[in-house]
Amino acid sequence: MTFARRRLFTARRVRLLGVLLVVVYVVAQFASFRASLDRVPASWTVAGTPFAGQPIDEVVALMQAAFDEPVVLHYMDEVRALPPDAVGFRFDAEATVEAFRRKREESATAGNFLRHLVFQPPEPYDLPIVAEYSEELIRLKLSEMALLFDDPAQPPAPDLQSMTLKPGQPGYMLDIVASVAPVAEGLKSLHERDAQLVVESQPAPPATIDQLRELIQERLKAFNGNAGVFLKDLTSGDEIEIGGDVAYSGMSLMKIPIMAEVYRTLAQAPDVETHKLLTETLGSESGNFTANLLLRQIGDGDSFAGVDRLTSSMRFLGLTNSFMALPYDQQDVAPPPVATEANSQAGVWTNPDPAMQTTPSDIGLLLEMIYQCGEGGGALMVAYPGAFTPEECRQMLDIMKENVITDAEGIPTLLRGGLPDGTPLAHKHGWDNDTRADASVAFTPGGDFVLVVFVNTPGAWVDWGVANGIMVDIASAAHNYFNPGETNAQTP
């Protein structure tokens, strides 16, 4: 055999050997690839945990032991252990093994075999477990924790000593719905068996008009008689009515609608003489004689006609529980009976004057109308187009601001007595034997408001000190609500 032929033979043997070696390698790797299907690849995790190269059966056995451990629930600084069986947790080992093997068989693709040949694991994948639990039982356990550890925010509380609403307190509460997910994740985790529960912080609730109502009602509990209160926030429209639709004697409070009717009937601003009559009627003198002169002016020279005209105007404005049947000081004249919804209802009886009556809400709403008119809108302008101007309505309030009632020591009384010195207050007071009342518009930095208070002991003399104390306290409470943090002390 020549040298050339020997070289060719040798080369063929080498190639054949190479092919054989490749075939042996591929067959061996294929066998290794198939055997690896019973193990967890290095690039795969099981329930978030790596088990590189470990047999599936062993992994599932380890998981069974892990899932028997409790889940630690963290409610802020409080910790509680939750046994898995307490919420119906059950790990299905057989179904999990079957799911693992099925997924591994699905991964036995040509592409993954080629990756195996070059020592590359398959694409990363997290093998899920097969387990069940009861969300209802989780929520039940969370509810039990909420009962133990929740500290809800507390609303402002009435303080009768200071006539303020003590500030509310912040708090926190467990969000049960949002906390189910972290508990479920903890149940299904092999190592991260801690669940941080979702706790929502709650800011301190602000004071509300309802809490101011509670404070006023608490104050009135000590009074053995009838009390009517109407309060209106002139910014938000929120209001308080306590006996607001009860009929009371109209007394000098009816001089407010007299003033409004004078302005309505005048073709121009009041002259000097009329303005003087209004000041004497609405001021501290509270003149009945001057009020009758104004009624005569309204009635074109007849005070009785003025009374009828005023009552008709009040009804037109929707203030149907307010009327005058006679001018002031008509002791020898029997008033015609006037039935209203307020004086016809059963229940509270205040011994109302048959000659003139109103309710806390009626007189309060009229003051609101005057205030709104002064701002360029409201019911007065709608009901009587062109009859009022904002300037005229502001004049009415200015006239009422001049009314200052003080005690013997010069300390302001009634509603003004509950406000800080210098607080503008447009108000009209009134009283008879068994009723004291004050109706006002207060102008404060924290907001303007209408406040009307009636105090009544039907058929018996109403104590001035008791009535004044109630009005001072209610005005103080209202001011403190609109102006939290300010003081309202009066000085002589």
URWOJO-V732834 format. One record per residue. N is the residue number from 1. D_LAST is the distance of its C-alpha to the last C-alpha in Angstrom with 1 decimal. Layout:
N&D_LAST ; N&D_LAST
This chain:
1&141.4 ; 2&140.4 ; 3&137.4 ; 4&135.6 ; 5&136.0 ; 6&134.7 ; 7&131.5 ; 8&130.9 ; 9&131.4 ; 10&129.0 ; 11&126.3 ; 12&126.6 ; 13&126.2 ; 14&123.1 ; 15&121.5 ; 16&122.4 ; 17&121.0 ; 18&117.8 ; 19&117.5 ; 20&118.1 ; 21&115.5 ; 22&112.9 ; 23&113.8 ; 24&113.6 ; 25&110.2 ; 26&108.8 ; 27&110.2 ; 28&108.7 ; 29&105.3 ; 30&105.4 ; 31&106.0 ; 32&103.1 ; 33&100.9 ; 34&101.8 ; 35&101.2 ; 36&97.8 ; 37&96.7 ; 38&96.2 ; 39&93.7 ; 40&90.3 ; 41&90.7 ; 42&88.9 ; 43&86.9 ; 44&85.7 ; 45&82.9 ; 46&82.4 ; 47&78.9 ; 48&77.7 ; 49&79.8 ; 50&83.0 ; 51&86.2 ; 52&88.8 ; 53&92.3 ; 54&91.5 ; 55&93.3 ; 56&91.4 ; 57&92.2 ; 58&90.9 ; 59&87.7 ; 60&87.1 ; 61&87.7 ; 62&85.1 ; 63&82.6 ; 64&83.2 ; 65&82.2 ; 66&79.1 ; 67&77.9 ; 68&77.9 ; 69&75.2 ; 70&71.5 ; 71&69.0 ; 72&66.0 ; 73&62.7 ; 74&59.8 ; 75&56.3 ; 76&54.2 ; 77&54.9 ; 78&56.4 ; 79&60.2 ; 80&62.4 ; 81&66.2 ; 82&67.5 ; 83&71.2 ; 84&72.9 ; 85&74.5 ; 86&71.0 ; 87&70.5 ; 88&74.2 ; 89&75.3 ; 90&79.1 ; 91&81.1 ; 92&84.4 ; 93&86.7 ; 94&89.8 ; 95&88.1 ; 96&86.6 ; 97&90.1 ; 98&91.6 ; 99&88.9 ; 100&89.5 ; 101&93.2 ; 102&93.0 ; 103&90.8 ; 104&93.2 ; 105&96.1 ; 106&94.3 ; 107&93.8 ; 108&97.6 ; 109&98.1 ; 110&100.6 ; 111&97.7 ; 112&96.4 ; 113&99.9 ; 114&100.4 ; 115&97.1 ; 116&98.5 ; 117&101.7 ; 118&99.7 ; 119&97.6 ; 120&94.5 ; 121&92.4 ; 122&91.3 ; 123&88.1 ; 124&85.0 ; 125&84.0 ; 126&81.7 ; 127&83.5 ; 128&81.3 ; 129&81.5 ; 130&82.1 ; 131&79.4 ; 132&77.2 ; 133&73.9 ; 134&71.4 ; 135&68.2 ; 136&66.9 ; 137&67.4 ; 138&65.7 ; 139&62.7 ; 140&62.7 ; 141&62.7 ; 142&59.9 ; 143&57.9 ; 144&58.4 ; 145&57.1 ; 146&54.1 ; 147&53.2 ; 148&53.5 ; 149&51.7 ; 150&49.5 ; 151&45.8 ; 152&44.2 ; 153&40.9 ; 154&38.1 ; 155&35.5 ; 156&31.8 ; 157&30.8 ; 158&27.9 ; 159&25.4 ; 160&23.5 ; 161&21.4 ; 162&19.8 ; 163&20.7 ; 164&22.7 ; 165&26.4 ; 166&27.8 ; 167&30.1 ; 168&33.7 ; 169&36.5 ; 170&39.6 ; 171&43.0 ; 172&46.7 ; 173&49.5 ; 174&53.2 ; 175&54.8 ; 176&57.7 ; 177&59.6 ; 178&59.5 ; 179&60.4 ; 180&63.7 ; 181&65.5 ; 182&65.0 ; 183&66.1 ; 184&69.1 ; 185&70.0 ; 186&69.7 ; 187&72.1 ; 188&74.7 ; 189&74.4 ; 190&76.9 ; 191&74.9 ; 192&71.3 ; 193&70.4 ; 194&66.7 ; 195&64.3 ; 196&60.9 ; 197&58.8 ; 198&56.4 ; 199&52.8 ; 200&50.1 ; 201&46.7 ; 202&43.8 ; 203&40.5 ; 204&37.2 ; 205&36.6 ; 206&33.6 ; 207&31.1 ; 208&32.3 ; 209&31.1 ; 210&33.0 ; 211&31.2 ; 212&27.8 ; 213&29.5 ; 214&30.5 ; 215&27.0 ; 216&25.8 ; 217&28.9 ; 218&28.3 ; 219&24.8 ; 220&26.4 ; 221&29.2 ; 222&27.2 ; 223&26.8 ; 224&29.8 ; 225&30.0 ; 226&30.3 ; 227&27.9 ; 228&28.5 ; 229&27.1 ; 230&28.2 ; 231&27.0 ; 232&28.9 ; 233&29.0 ; 234&29.7 ; 235&31.6 ; 236&33.8 ; 237&34.0 ; 238&33.3 ; 239&31.8 ; 240&30.8 ; 241&31.9 ; 242&31.4 ; 243&33.0 ; 244&32.6 ; 245&35.7 ; 246&35.0 ; 247&35.0 ; 248&32.0 ; 249&31.4 ; 250&30.5 ; 251&28.2 ; 252&26.0 ; 253&26.3 ; 254&29.8 ; 255&28.3 ; 256&28.0 ; 257&31.8 ; 258&32.3 ; 259&30.6 ; 260&32.7 ; 261&35.8 ; 262&35.2 ; 263&35.1 ; 264&38.2 ; 265&40.2 ; 266&39.5 ; 267&42.0 ; 268&39.6 ; 269&35.9 ; 270&34.3 ; 271&35.0 ; 272&32.5 ; 273&32.9 ; 274&32.6 ; 275&29.5 ; 276&27.9 ; 277&29.0 ; 278&27.6 ; 279&24.1 ; 280&24.1 ; 281&25.5 ; 282&23.2 ; 283&20.0 ; 284&17.6 ; 285&20.6 ; 286&22.7 ; 287&25.8 ; 288&28.9 ; 289&31.1 ; 290&30.2 ; 291&30.7 ; 292&34.2 ; 293&34.9 ; 294&34.2 ; 295&36.4 ; 296&39.1 ; 297&38.9 ; 298&39.3 ; 299&42.2 ; 300&44.0 ; 301&43.3 ; 302&43.3 ; 303&40.0 ; 304&42.1 ; 305&43.7 ; 306&40.3 ; 307&39.3 ; 308&42.6 ; 309&42.1 ; 310&38.6 ; 311&39.8 ; 312&42.8 ; 313&40.6 ; 314&38.5 ; 315&41.7 ; 316&43.1 ; 317&40.1 ; 318&40.9 ; 319&37.9 ; 320&40.4 ; 321&38.2 ; 322&36.1 ; 323&37.5 ; 324&37.2 ; 325&40.1 ; 326&38.9 ; 327&36.5 ; 328&33.5 ; 329&34.1 ; 330&37.8 ; 331&38.2 ; 332&41.9 ; 333&42.9 ; 334&43.7 ; 335&42.5 ; 336&45.3 ; 337&45.0 ; 338&43.7 ; 339&44.4 ; 340&42.6 ; 341&42.9 ; 342&39.5 ; 343&40.2 ; 344&43.8 ; 345&43.2 ; 346&43.7 ; 347&41.2 ; 348&37.5 ; 349&37.2 ; 350&33.9 ; 351&35.4 ; 352&34.7 ; 353&35.0 ; 354&38.5 ; 355&37.4 ; 356&35.1 ; 357&34.3 ; 358&33.0 ; 359&32.4 ; 360&29.6 ; 361&32.0 ; 362&33.2 ; 363&29.9 ; 364&28.8 ; 365&32.1 ; 366&31.7 ; 367&28.4 ; 368&30.3 ; 369&33.1 ; 370&30.9 ; 371&29.4 ; 372&32.9 ; 373&34.1 ; 374&31.6 ; 375&33.2 ; 376&36.6 ; 377&37.9 ; 378&37.5 ; 379&38.8 ; 380&37.9 ; 381&40.0 ; 382&42.8 ; 383&42.9 ; 384&42.7 ; 385&44.3 ; 386&43.4 ; 387&41.0 ; 388&37.9 ; 389&37.1 ; 390&34.4 ; 391&32.9 ; 392&32.6 ; 393&31.0 ; 394&28.4 ; 395&27.8 ; 396&27.2 ; 397&24.5 ; 398&23.0 ; 399&23.0 ; 400&21.2 ; 401&18.5 ; 402&17.5 ; 403&16.6 ; 404&12.9 ; 405&12.3 ; 406&9.1 ; 407&9.4 ; 408&9.9 ; 409&6.5 ; 410&5.3 ; 411&4.7 ; 412&7.8 ; 413&10.9 ; 414&14.5 ; 415&15.6 ; 416&12.7 ; 417&10.6 ; 418&13.1 ; 419&13.0 ; 420&11.7 ; 421&9.5 ; 422&12.3 ; 423&14.7 ; 424&16.8 ; 425&17.3 ; 426&20.0 ; 427&19.8 ; 428&21.1 ; 429&20.2 ; 430&22.7 ; 431&23.7 ; 432&26.5 ; 433&27.7 ; 434&28.2 ; 435&26.3 ; 436&22.8 ; 437&22.6 ; 438&20.7 ; 439&22.7 ; 440&21.4 ; 441&22.4 ; 442&20.1 ; 443&21.0 ; 444&20.5 ; 445&22.5 ; 446&24.5 ; 447&25.5 ; 448&24.6 ; 449&24.8 ; 450&25.1 ; 451&23.3 ; 452&24.1 ; 453&23.4 ; 454&25.2 ; 455&24.9 ; 456&27.7 ; 457&29.6 ; 458&32.7 ; 459&33.8 ; 460&31.1 ; 461&27.7 ; 462&25.1 ; 463&22.4 ; 464&19.0 ; 465&17.3 ; 466&20.0 ; 467&19.9 ; 468&16.1 ; 469&16.4 ; 470&19.4 ; 471&17.9 ; 472&14.9 ; 473&17.4 ; 474&20.0 ; 475&17.8 ; 476&16.8 ; 477&20.5 ; 478&21.6 ; 479&19.3 ; 480&20.6 ; 481&24.1 ; 482&24.1 ; 483&22.3 ; 484&23.6 ; 485&22.4 ; 486&19.0 ; 487&15.7 ; 488&13.2 ; 489&10.1 ; 490&6.7 ; 491&3.8 ; 492&0.0
